Amino acid sequence: MTEQMIAFPVGILDRMTIESAIFTPENKKLGIIVLSEFIKSEHILRVYQLVLSTDETQYNFVQELVAFNLKTREEADELIERLPNISGLEMLFLLNPLRPFPSIMS
């Protein structure tokens, strides 16, 4: 696998850690990068869309696609490992989790 050059926004790596970068053979112009940060006892994974520059020398940040708040580092590691193989349907469920129903007795 060849190394990909990624241009990071100024200061982003001061507060976040690189967890993973994913590029697919189907579309070499796009990719995602997963960054993490720890805030108030939560592990936050932020997934950003990358696009290859017109001169094809580096990938640039386009937008944040999603942020996941996880309770433990183990949960974060599991999601990072599974992310490249998550189906579209499973991703929809992750993006729109079921909320607990309010209790009738409350």
N, C-alpha and C positions, 0 to 999 in steps of 0.2 A: 504494500500500500504506500502511495506517495504522500508526502506531507503537504497539507493544504495551508496556504498563507491566509490568515484571517486578520482583518483590520478591526481592532476593538475600539469602541467609543472611549474617549478620554475619561480616565478615572474609574471605569467599570471594574477593572481587575483589582482596584484598591479595596473594594468591598465584596467582591464575588470570586468564587473559585471555579475554574473550568472543570466540568465533570465529564463531558463527552461531546464529540462532534460527529455528526452523521451525514454522509454523502452517499447518494444512491447512483448506481451505474445507469439507471433509466434517464436521469436528467442531471448532467454534470454541472449545470448552471445554478442549481439550488442545493441548499443544505440546511441543517439546523445545528445549533450549538446549545448545550445545556449548561447553565451556570447555577451555582448554589450560593446561598447565604444563610446565616443562622441569626434569627431575630426573635427575641423574647421567647426562648425555648422551643421555637419551631424551625424546622429545616424547610427552606423555601427553594424549590427548583424552578428556575425560569428558563423557558424554551424560546429561543429566538430564531427567526428565519434569516438565512443568509442567501445572498445572491452574488454570483461571480461578476467581477468588474468587466467592463466592456473590453479592456485590454487583456483580460483573462490572467491577471497577475495575482489577484487576491479576492477573497470573499468579504463582502461588506454586510453589516447589520442592516436589516430592513425594518423589522418590527418584532415586538414580543408577541408570541403566539399564545402562550398560556403560562400561568404560574400555579404550581401545586404546593400547598402547605401540608407538611407531613410532621407527625409527632416525633418520630425517631429517625436516626441516621440509617438504621436497618431498612425502614420503609423507603427512604430516599434511594438507597443503594439498589433495592429491588426494582423500583420504578425505572431507574437509570438503565439497569440491565435489560429490562423488558421492553423499553421504549422502541427500539428498532423493529420489534416484531409485533407490536400491538396492532390489532385490526382497526379499521375505521369505526366499526360499531363499538368496540371496546373503548376507543378514544372518546366517542360521543358520551358513553356512560361516565367516563372519568371527568369529562368536562361539565357534566350535568348530573352530579350525584343526587340520589334520593335524599330528601330532607326528612327528619323525623316528623311524624304526624303529631300535631298538638293533642294533648290528652284531654278527654272530655271532662275529667275531674279537676282540671286546673283552674 
